[in-house]
Each structure stands twice: as C-alpha cells, then as structure tokens.
Amino acid sequence: MSRLAEKLEETCVSLIRLAVTKLPQDVEEALREAWLRETSETAKRQFEAMFKAMEVSERELIPICQDTGLITFHVKVGERFPIRAELSDILRKAVARATTEVPLRPNAVDSFSRQNTGDNTGLNVPWVDLELVDGDRLELTVVPKGFGSEMVSRLSCIPAAEGLEALKVFVLDSVLEAGGRPCPPVILGVGVGGVVDTAVRLAKRAIARPVGKGHRDGRVARLEEELLEMVNQTGIGPMGLGGRTTALDVHVEYAHTHTAGTPVAVVFQCWCARRASAVVEPDGSVVCTSHRGVDLWRFASRRP
C-alpha cells in the first residue's frame, strides 16, 4: 500500500470516529437555537437530554447514539487525484477498522440470511456515492445513517399534471406519517427528478448538506423555506412529544426528469445528524471541513 493510501485509510477511520462522537457545529448551533425558541417545557427537556448526550459522547469519546448505522461515503474525486481504482477497498478497510477501534455497533447483515458480517461491511456496504470532478483533490464526507430515521424514508412518482403542489403534499404527508419515529428534530432531504434511484441518491446527498446552507438556485431555496415552515407547523416537535421545531432544516436537490412525471424521495436524518468531511490533497495533507478547529491527526491519537 502506498503512503498516500495509508494516510487516506487513517483519515477515513478518523472521520468515522469524529462523525459518531461529535456533531458538526452547524447541527449543534441549530439545536441550541431551536431550544432557545422553544416554549414547551417537555420539548426543552428533550433538547437538554440531547445536549447531555453530546457532552458525554465528546468527553468519553463514545458514540453519541447506540445505533451507529450503516456507513455511506459521499466522495468527489478529482480526475488527477493519484488514487482512484483502490478507493472503494480503502474505504471498506477503514470501516472494518473503525468497527473495532471506535467501536461501532456491527449492523451489516445479509439481507436474506440476516447473518451479521461483524465489521459493518458486506455486499455494497459501505455504500460509496462517487462523483468524478475536475482537479487533483479528494473531497470526502462520511455519514453514519441510523435506521430509526431510515425506516420512514418514502418514494413517489408524481404525474406531471399534479405539479409542485403535489410534491409539497407528499413531503408533508411523509413527515406526518413518520411522526416521532425518526427522532426529531430532523434534517429532511428531498430528492426531485431523474429516475427513481436518482431521486433517492439526491435526497441522501441533501441530508449531508450543512444546516442553514440554502440551495444555490433561488427557486429551490424558496421551496426549502416553504417546506420547512410547513413541517414545523405540524407541532410534532422534539422526539415527537410536541413543540415548535420538528425539522432543523429542509434540503432539496434536483435533476431534470421525464416529461411524464417527477420522482420524489424523502429521506429523514435524526436530530443526531452525524457527518464528518475532509479534503485530501495529492501530497496526503488533510483539512477537516465539517468541524471547525479539528486536527484529524491529533483527533486520531485520542483514545477513550
């Protein structure tokens, strides 16, 4: 294994550890702002329990939630980055190591026999969402996706004649049907367009966008704001016990689609919106982009 491959594997292990033990600042700040706005004492207590979990997790360097999920990597790899063909193997090894070293709960099972692989890897696990881009660097985001929020994901194909209003109704119905099961306040990812698998992939990318970062297309940004207001008017609230904040944010990603209709996917991310990101240069230097002030190499040397 080359020196760069070794550093990339270490980076991935560190990102997984960081993701499951420390929330990004944008998520933590959004939770605290929601707590300050809250008027329900029950909802306030739910937020305070979240803050306590965050505090213990960071201090003890243990996962913030017992369901450490299945790992997804969102990867943008430059056409001139030295490592491409080996990338999936490196990410797989990093997940297996992190399962033991962090540790992570072994969640990956054969879909038919239900036999657990023991190291969170398996056929097409971890899933790698790969984009080829210009340049010579690698941009990497790890998302440990728990299944309390995954189980309520929804997909629909909306006939063209029903238009944008039908999309809004589908999103709102999805939230109402989910209720407290995805452990709100959630981040809601909405994927629109393409074919059905495109819509789901876009929704998955949407939940990995930082809270408060609206879509670059003004039309979509306005839709995100409208959906967020609608979702928060449901009163589902933190952990489904009522309150002002059911979603911290709604993120929409879209693609062009077929003239006959529009696939729409809704993916929920729980309040514990875990993710960690880094940029890796061709010389092996790494900058963490999701957590301000975190040196991944120093973080990697920490142990419980």
MOURTA-V781656 format. One record per pair of residues at least 12 apart in sequence whose C-alpha atoms are under 10 Angstrom apart, sorted by the first residue. I is the first residue (numbers start at 1). J is the second residue. If there is no record, write none. Layout:
BEGIN
I:J ; I:J
END
This chain:
BEGIN
1:86 ; 1:90 ; 2:83 ; 3:283 ; 3:284 ; 4:82 ; 4:83 ; 4:280 ; 4:281 ; 4:282 ; 4:283 ; 4:284 ; 4:285 ; 5:82 ; 5:83 ; 5:86 ; 5:87 ; 5:90 ; 5:284 ; 6:90 ; 6:284 ; 7:280 ; 7:283 ; 7:284 ; 7:285 ; 7:286 ; 7:297 ; 8:83 ; 8:87 ; 8:90 ; 8:91 ; 8:94 ; 8:138 ; 8:280 ; 8:281 ; 8:284 ; 8:285 ; 8:286 ; 9:87 ; 9:89 ; 9:90 ; 9:91 ; 9:92 ; 9:93 ; 9:94 ; 9:95 ; 9:97 ; 10:90 ; 10:91 ; 10:93 ; 10:94 ; 10:97 ; 10:98 ; 10:296 ; 10:297 ; 10:300 ; 11:91 ; 11:94 ; 11:140 ; 11:277 ; 11:278 ; 11:279 ; 11:280 ; 11:284 ; 11:285 ; 11:286 ; 11:287 ; 11:288 ; 11:296 ; 11:297 ; 11:300 ; 12:73 ; 12:90 ; 12:91 ; 12:92 ; 12:93 ; 12:94 ; 12:95 ; 12:97 ; 12:98 ; 12:140 ; 12:141 ; 12:142 ; 12:276 ; 12:277 ; 12:278 ; 12:296 ; 13:91 ; 13:93 ; 13:94 ; 13:95 ; 13:96 ; 13:97 ; 13:98 ; 13:99 ; 13:101 ; 13:102 ; 13:142 ; 13:296 ; 13:300 ; 14:94 ; 14:98 ; 14:102 ; 14:276 ; 14:295 ; 14:296 ; 14:297 ; 14:298 ; 14:299 ; 14:300 ; 14:301 ; 14:302 ; 15:94 ; 15:98 ; 15:140 ; 15:141 ; 15:142 ; 15:143 ; 15:275 ; 15:276 ; 15:277 ; 15:278 ; 15:288 ; 15:290 ; 15:296 ; 15:299 ; 15:300 ; 16:68 ; 16:71 ; 16:73 ; 16:94 ; 16:95 ; 16:98 ; 16:99 ; 16:102 ; 16:103 ; 16:104 ; 16:141 ; 16:142 ; 16:143 ; 16:144 ; 16:274 ; 16:275 ; 16:276 ; 16:277 ; 17:61 ; 17:62 ; 17:63 ; 17:98 ; 17:99 ; 17:101 ; 17:102 ; 17:103 ; 17:104 ; 17:276 ; 17:296 ; 17:299 ; 17:300 ; 18:58 ; 18:61 ; 18:62 ; 18:63 ; 18:102 ; 18:142 ; 18:274 ; 18:275 ; 18:276 ; 18:277 ; 18:290 ; 18:291 ; 18:294 ; 18:296 ; 18:299 ; 18:300 ; 19:63 ; 19:64 ; 19:68 ; 19:141 ; 19:142 ; 19:143 ; 19:144 ; 19:273 ; 19:274 ; 19:275 ; 19:276 ; 19:277 ; 19:290 ; 19:291 ; 20:57 ; 20:58 ; 20:61 ; 20:62 ; 20:63 ; 20:64 ; 20:65 ; 20:66 ; 20:67 ; 20:68 ; 20:69 ; 20:102 ; 20:103 ; 20:104 ; 20:142 ; 20:143 ; 20:144 ; 20:272 ; 20:273 ; 20:274 ; 20:275 ; 20:276 ; 21:53 ; 21:54 ; 21:55 ; 21:56 ; 21:57 ; 21:58 ; 21:59 ; 21:60 ; 21:61 ; 21:62 ; 21:63 ; 21:64 ; 21:65 ; 21:68 ; 21:102 ; 21:274 ; 21:275 ; 22:54 ; 22:55 ; 22:56 ; 22:57 ; 22:58 ; 22:59 ; 22:61 ; 22:62 ; 22:63 ; 22:64 ; 22:272 ; 22:273 ; 22:274 ; 22:275 ; 22:276 ; 22:291 ; 23:54 ; 23:57 ; 23:58 ; 23:64 ; 23:271 ; 23:272 ; 23:273 ; 23:274 ; 23:275 ; 23:276 ; 23:290 ; 23:291 ; 24:210 ; 24:211 ; 24:272 ; 24:273 ; 24:274 ; 24:275 ; 24:276 ; 24:277 ; 24:289 ; 24:290 ; 24:291 ; 24:292 ; 25:210 ; 25:211 ; 25:290 ; 25:291 ; 25:292 ; 26:210 ; 26:211 ; 26:212 ; 26:213 ; 26:273 ; 26:290 ; 26:291 ; 26:292 ; 27:187 ; 27:210 ; 27:211 ; 27:212 ; 27:248 ; 27:249 ; 27:271 ; 27:272 ; 27:273 ; 27:274 ; 27:275 ; 28:50 ; 28:51 ; 28:54 ; 28:211 ; 28:271 ; 28:272 ; 28:273 ; 29:211 ; 30:185 ; 30:211 ; 30:212 ; 30:247 ; 30:248 ; 30:249 ; 30:271 ; 31:47 ; 31:48 ; 31:50 ; 31:51 ; 31:185 ; 31:245 ; 31:247 ; 31:248 ; 31:271 ; 31:272 ; 32:47 ; 32:48 ; 32:50 ; 32:51 ; 33:248 ; 34:47 ; 34:185 ; 34:238 ; 34:243 ; 34:244 ; 34:245 ; 34:246 ; 34:247 ; 34:248 ; 35:47 ; 35:48 ; 35:238 ; 35:243 ; 35:244 ; 35:245 ; 37:243 ; 37:244 ; 37:245 ; 38:237 ; 38:238 ; 38:243 ; 38:244 ; 38:245 ; 39:243 ; 39:244 ; 40:237 ; 40:241 ; 40:242 ; 40:243 ; 40:244 ; 41:242 ; 41:243 ; 42:237 ; 42:238 ; 42:241 ; 42:242 ; 42:243 ; 43:237 ; 43:238 ; 43:239 ; 43:240 ; 43:241 ; 43:242 ; 43:243 ; 43:244 ; 43:245 ; 44:238 ; 44:243 ; 45:238 ; 46:184 ; 46:237 ; 46:238 ; 46:239 ; 46:240 ; 46:241 ; 47:185 ; 47:238 ; 47:239 ; 47:271 ; 50:64 ; 50:238 ; 50:271 ; 50:272 ; 52:64 ; 53:65 ; 53:272 ; 54:272 ; 58:304 ; 59:304 ; 60:303 ; 60:304 ; 61:102 ; 61:103 ; 61:302 ; 61:303 ; 61:304 ; 62:102 ; 62:103 ; 62:104 ; 62:303 ; 62:304 ; 63:102 ; 63:103 ; 63:104 ; 63:105 ; 64:272 ; 64:274 ; 65:105 ; 65:146 ; 65:272 ; 65:274 ; 66:104 ; 66:105 ; 66:146 ; 67:104 ; 67:105 ; 67:106 ; 67:107 ; 67:144 ; 67:145 ; 67:146 ; 67:147 ; 67:148 ; 68:99 ; 68:103 ; 68:104 ; 68:105 ; 68:106 ; 68:107 ; 68:120 ; 68:143 ; 68:144 ; 68:145 ; 68:146 ; 68:147 ; 68:274 ; 69:104 ; 69:105 ; 69:106 ; 69:107 ; 69:108 ; 69:120 ; 69:143 ; 69:144 ; 69:145 ; 69:146 ; 69:147 ; 69:148 ; 69:150 ; 70:95 ; 70:104 ; 70:105 ; 70:106 ; 70:107 ; 70:108 ; 70:120 ; 70:121 ; 70:125 ; 70:126 ; 70:127 ; 70:143 ; 70:144 ; 70:145 ; 70:146 ; 70:147 ; 71:91 ; 71:92 ; 71:95 ; 71:107 ; 71:108 ; 71:120 ; 71:121 ; 71:125 ; 71:126 ; 71:127 ; 71:128 ; 71:142 ; 71:143 ; 71:144 ; 71:145 ; 71:146 ; 71:275 ; 72:91 ; 72:95 ; 72:125 ; 72:126 ; 72:127 ; 72:128 ; 72:129 ; 72:141 ; 72:142 ; 72:143 ; 72:144 ; 72:145 ; 72:204 ; 72:275 ; 73:88 ; 73:91 ; 73:126 ; 73:127 ; 73:128 ; 73:129 ; 73:130 ; 73:140 ; 73:141 ; 73:142 ; 73:143 ; 73:144 ; 73:205 ; 73:275 ; 73:276 ; 73:277 ; 74:127 ; 74:128 ; 74:129 ; 74:130 ; 74:131 ; 74:139 ; 74:140 ; 74:141 ; 74:142 ; 74:143 ; 74:204 ; 74:205 ; 74:208 ; 74:277 ; 75:87 ; 75:128 ; 75:129 ; 75:130 ; 75:131 ; 75:132 ; 75:133 ; 75:138 ; 75:139 ; 75:140 ; 75:141 ; 75:142 ; 75:277 ; 75:279 ; 76:129 ; 76:130 ; 76:131 ; 76:132 ; 76:133 ; 76:134 ; 76:135 ; 76:137 ; 76:138 ; 76:139 ; 76:140 ; 76:141 ; 76:279 ; 77:130 ; 77:131 ; 77:132 ; 77:133 ; 77:134 ; 77:135 ; 77:136 ; 77:137 ; 77:138 ; 77:139 ; 77:140 ; 77:279 ; 77:280 ; 78:131 ; 78:132 ; 78:133 ; 78:134 ; 78:135 ; 78:136 ; 78:137 ; 78:138 ; 78:139 ; 78:281 ; 78:282 ; 79:132 ; 79:133 ; 79:134 ; 79:135 ; 79:136 ; 79:137 ; 79:138 ; 80:133 ; 80:134 ; 80:135 ; 80:136 ; 80:137 ; 80:138 ; 80:282 ; 81:133 ; 81:134 ; 81:135 ; 81:136 ; 81:137 ; 81:138 ; 81:280 ; 81:281 ; 81:282 ; 81:283 ; 82:136 ; 82:137 ; 82:138 ; 82:281 ; 82:282 ; 82:283 ; 83:136 ; 83:137 ; 83:138 ; 83:282 ; 84:132 ; 84:138 ; 87:128 ; 88:124 ; 88:126 ; 88:127 ; 88:128 ; 88:130 ; 91:121 ; 91:125 ; 91:126 ; 91:127 ; 91:128 ; 91:142 ; 92:119 ; 92:120 ; 92:121 ; 92:122 ; 92:124 ; 92:125 ; 92:126 ; 92:127 ; 92:128 ; 93:119 ; 93:121 ; 93:126 ; 94:121 ; 94:126 ; 95:119 ; 95:120 ; 95:121 ; 95:125 ; 95:126 ; 96:117 ; 96:118 ; 96:119 ; 96:120 ; 96:121 ; 96:126 ; 97:119 ; 97:120 ; 98:119 ; 98:120 ; 99:118 ; 99:119 ; 99:120 ; 99:121 ; 100:118 ; 100:119 ; 100:120 ; 101:303 ; 101:304 ; 102:303 ; 102:304 ; 104:119 ; 104:120 ; 104:144 ; 105:118 ; 105:119 ; 105:120 ; 106:118 ; 106:119 ; 106:120 ; 106:121 ; 107:119 ; 107:120 ; 107:121 ; 107:146 ; 107:147 ; 108:120 ; 108:121 ; 108:122 ; 108:123 ; 108:125 ; 108:126 ; 109:121 ; 109:122 ; 109:123 ; 109:125 ; 110:122 ; 110:123 ; 111:123 ; 126:144 ; 128:142 ; 129:141 ; 129:201 ; 129:204 ; 129:205 ; 136:280 ; 136:281 ; 136:282 ; 137:279 ; 137:280 ; 137:281 ; 137:282 ; 137:283 ; 137:284 ; 138:278 ; 138:279 ; 138:280 ; 138:281 ; 138:282 ; 138:284 ; 138:286 ; 139:277 ; 139:278 ; 139:279 ; 139:280 ; 139:281 ; 139:286 ; 139:287 ; 139:288 ; 139:289 ; 140:276 ; 140:277 ; 140:278 ; 140:279 ; 140:280 ; 140:288 ; 140:289 ; 141:205 ; 141:208 ; 141:209 ; 141:275 ; 141:276 ; 141:277 ; 141:278 ; 141:279 ; 141:288 ; 141:289 ; 141:290 ; 142:208 ; 142:274 ; 142:275 ; 142:276 ; 142:277 ; 142:278 ; 143:204 ; 143:205 ; 143:207 ; 143:208 ; 143:273 ; 143:274 ; 143:275 ; 143:276 ; 143:277 ; 144:273 ; 144:274 ; 144:275 ; 144:276 ; 145:204 ; 145:268 ; 145:269 ; 145:270 ; 145:272 ; 145:273 ; 145:274 ; 145:275 ; 146:182 ; 146:268 ; 146:269 ; 146:270 ; 146:272 ; 146:273 ; 146:274 ; 147:182 ; 147:268 ; 147:269 ; 147:270 ; 148:180 ; 148:181 ; 148:182 ; 148:183 ; 148:268 ; 148:269 ; 148:270 ; 149:178 ; 149:180 ; 149:181 ; 149:182 ; 149:183 ; 149:184 ; 149:186 ; 149:187 ; 149:267 ; 149:268 ; 149:269 ; 149:270 ; 149:271 ; 150:181 ; 150:182 ; 150:266 ; 150:267 ; 150:268 ; 150:269 ; 150:270 ; 151:178 ; 151:181 ; 151:182 ; 151:267 ; 151:268 ; 152:174 ; 152:175 ; 152:177 ; 152:178 ; 152:179 ; 152:181 ; 152:182 ; 152:266 ; 152:267 ; 152:268 ; 153:174 ; 153:175 ; 153:178 ; 153:182 ; 153:188 ; 153:189 ; 153:200 ; 153:203 ; 153:265 ; 153:266 ; 153:267 ; 153:268 ; 153:269 ; 154:170 ; 154:171 ; 154:173 ; 154:174 ; 154:175 ; 154:178 ; 154:190 ; 154:200 ; 154:264 ; 154:265 ; 154:266 ; 154:267 ; 154:268 ; 155:170 ; 155:171 ; 155:174 ; 155:190 ; 155:191 ; 155:196 ; 155:197 ; 155:199 ; 155:200 ; 155:263 ; 155:264 ; 155:265 ; 155:266 ; 155:267 ; 156:170 ; 156:171 ; 156:192 ; 156:196 ; 156:199 ; 156:262 ; 156:263 ; 156:264 ; 156:265 ; 156:266 ; 157:192 ; 157:193 ; 157:195 ; 157:196 ; 157:199 ; 157:260 ; 157:261 ; 157:262 ; 157:263 ; 157:264 ; 157:265 ; 158:170 ; 158:193 ; 158:260 ; 158:261 ; 158:262 ; 158:263 ; 158:264 ; 159:259 ; 159:260 ; 159:261 ; 159:262 ; 159:263 ; 160:258 ; 160:259 ; 160:260 ; 160:261 ; 160:262 ; 160:263 ; 161:259 ; 161:260 ; 161:261 ; 162:261 ; 162:262 ; 163:261 ; 163:262 ; 164:223 ; 164:262 ; 167:190 ; 167:192 ; 167:262 ; 167:263 ; 167:264 ; 167:265 ; 168:223 ; 168:226 ; 168:227 ; 168:230 ; 169:227 ; 169:230 ; 170:264 ; 170:265 ; 170:266 ; 171:188 ; 171:189 ; 171:190 ; 171:227 ; 171:230 ; 171:231 ; 171:264 ; 171:265 ; 171:266 ; 171:267 ; 172:227 ; 172:228 ; 172:230 ; 172:231 ; 172:234 ; 172:266 ; 173:231 ; 174:231 ; 174:265 ; 174:266 ; 174:267 ; 174:268 ; 175:188 ; 175:230 ; 175:231 ; 175:232 ; 175:234 ; 175:236 ; 175:246 ; 175:247 ; 175:266 ; 175:267 ; 175:268 ; 176:231 ; 176:234 ; 176:235 ; 176:236 ; 178:236 ; 178:240 ; 178:268 ; 179:234 ; 179:235 ; 179:236 ; 179:237 ; 179:239 ; 179:240 ; 179:241 ; 179:246 ; 180:236 ; 180:237 ; 180:238 ; 180:239 ; 180:240 ; 180:241 ; 180:242 ; 180:246 ; 180:270 ; 181:239 ; 181:240 ; 181:270 ; 182:239 ; 182:240 ; 182:267 ; 182:268 ; 182:269 ; 182:270 ; 182:271 ; 183:237 ; 183:238 ; 183:239 ; 183:240 ; 183:246 ; 183:268 ; 183:269 ; 183:270 ; 183:271 ; 183:272 ; 184:236 ; 184:237 ; 184:238 ; 184:239 ; 184:240 ; 184:241 ; 184:245 ; 184:246 ; 184:247 ; 184:248 ; 184:268 ; 184:269 ; 184:270 ; 184:271 ; 184:272 ; 185:232 ; 185:236 ; 185:237 ; 185:238 ; 185:239 ; 185:240 ; 185:243 ; 185:244 ; 185:245 ; 185:246 ; 185:247 ; 185:248 ; 185:249 ; 185:268 ; 185:269 ; 185:270 ; 185:271 ; 185:272 ; 185:273 ; 186:207 ; 186:237 ; 186:238 ; 186:239 ; 186:245 ; 186:246 ; 186:247 ; 186:248 ; 186:249 ; 186:250 ; 186:267 ; 186:268 ; 186:269 ; 186:270 ; 186:271 ; 186:272 ; 186:273 ; 187:206 ; 187:207 ; 187:208 ; 187:209 ; 187:210 ; 187:211 ; 187:228 ; 187:246 ; 187:247 ; 187:248 ; 187:249 ; 187:250 ; 187:251 ; 187:267 ; 187:268 ; 187:269 ; 187:270 ; 187:271 ; 187:272 ; 187:273 ; 188:203 ; 188:204 ; 188:206 ; 188:207 ; 188:208 ; 188:224 ; 188:227 ; 188:228 ; 188:231 ; 188:246 ; 188:247 ; 188:248 ; 188:249 ; 188:250 ; 188:251 ; 188:252 ; 188:266 ; 188:267 ; 188:268 ; 188:269 ; 188:270 ; 189:201 ; 189:202 ; 189:203 ; 189:204 ; 189:205 ; 189:206 ; 189:207 ; 189:208 ; 189:209 ; 189:224 ; 189:249 ; 189:250 ; 189:251 ; 189:252 ; 189:253 ; 189:265 ; 189:266 ; 189:267 ; 189:268 ; 189:269 ; 190:202 ; 190:203 ; 190:204 ; 190:205 ; 190:206 ; 190:207 ; 190:224 ; 190:250 ; 190:251 ; 190:252 ; 190:253 ; 190:254 ; 190:264 ; 190:265 ; 190:266 ; 190:267 ; 190:268 ; 191:203 ; 191:204 ; 191:205 ; 191:206 ; 191:207 ; 191:251 ; 191:252 ; 191:253 ; 191:254 ; 191:255 ; 191:263 ; 191:264 ; 191:265 ; 191:266 ; 191:267 ; 192:252 ; 192:253 ; 192:254 ; 192:255 ; 192:256 ; 192:257 ; 192:262 ; 192:263 ; 192:264 ; 192:265 ; 192:266 ; 193:253 ; 193:254 ; 193:255 ; 193:256 ; 193:257 ; 193:258 ; 193:261 ; 193:262 ; 193:263 ; 193:264 ; 193:265 ; 194:254 ; 194:255 ; 194:256 ; 194:257 ; 194:258 ; 194:261 ; 194:262 ; 194:263 ; 194:264 ; 195:255 ; 195:256 ; 195:257 ; 195:258 ; 195:261 ; 195:262 ; 195:263 ; 195:264 ; 196:257 ; 196:262 ; 196:263 ; 196:264 ; 196:265 ; 197:263 ; 197:264 ; 197:265 ; 198:254 ; 198:255 ; 198:257 ; 198:263 ; 198:264 ; 198:265 ; 199:253 ; 199:254 ; 199:255 ; 199:257 ; 199:262 ; 199:263 ; 199:264 ; 199:265 ; 199:266 ; 200:253 ; 200:263 ; 200:264 ; 200:265 ; 200:266 ; 200:267 ; 201:253 ; 201:265 ; 201:267 ; 202:251 ; 202:252 ; 202:253 ; 202:254 ; 202:255 ; 202:264 ; 202:265 ; 202:266 ; 202:267 ; 203:251 ; 203:252 ; 203:253 ; 203:254 ; 203:264 ; 203:265 ; 203:266 ; 203:267 ; 203:268 ; 204:251 ; 204:253 ; 204:265 ; 204:266 ; 204:267 ; 204:268 ; 204:269 ; 205:251 ; 205:252 ; 205:253 ; 205:267 ; 206:250 ; 206:251 ; 206:252 ; 206:253 ; 206:254 ; 206:266 ; 206:267 ; 207:249 ; 207:250 ; 207:251 ; 207:252 ; 207:253 ; 207:266 ; 207:267 ; 207:268 ; 207:269 ; 207:270 ; 207:273 ; 207:274 ; 207:275 ; 208:251 ; 208:269 ; 208:273 ; 208:274 ; 208:275 ; 208:276 ; 208:277 ; 209:249 ; 209:250 ; 209:251 ; 209:252 ; 209:253 ; 209:275 ; 210:249 ; 210:251 ; 210:273 ; 210:275 ; 210:290 ; 211:248 ; 211:249 ; 211:250 ; 211:251 ; 211:273 ; 212:248 ; 212:249 ; 212:250 ; 212:251 ; 213:249 ; 213:250 ; 213:251 ; 214:249 ; 214:250 ; 214:251 ; 214:252 ; 215:251 ; 215:252 ; 215:253 ; 216:253 ; 217:253 ; 220:251 ; 220:252 ; 220:253 ; 220:254 ; 221:250 ; 221:251 ; 221:252 ; 221:253 ; 223:250 ; 223:251 ; 223:252 ; 224:249 ; 224:250 ; 224:251 ; 224:252 ; 224:253 ; 225:249 ; 225:250 ; 225:251 ; 226:250 ; 227:247 ; 227:249 ; 227:250 ; 227:251 ; 227:252 ; 228:245 ; 228:246 ; 228:247 ; 228:248 ; 228:249 ; 228:250 ; 228:251 ; 229:245 ; 229:246 ; 229:247 ; 229:249 ; 229:250 ; 230:246 ; 230:247 ; 231:244 ; 231:245 ; 231:246 ; 231:247 ; 231:248 ; 231:249 ; 231:250 ; 232:244 ; 232:245 ; 232:246 ; 232:247 ; 232:248 ; 232:249 ; 233:245 ; 233:246 ; 233:247 ; 234:246 ; 238:271 ; 239:270 ; 239:271 ; 246:271 ; 247:268 ; 247:269 ; 247:270 ; 247:271 ; 248:270 ; 248:271 ; 250:268 ; 251:266 ; 251:267 ; 252:265 ; 252:266 ; 275:290 ; 275:291 ; 276:288 ; 276:289 ; 276:290 ; 276:291 ; 277:289 ; 277:290 ; 277:291 ; 278:290 ; 278:291 ; 278:296
END
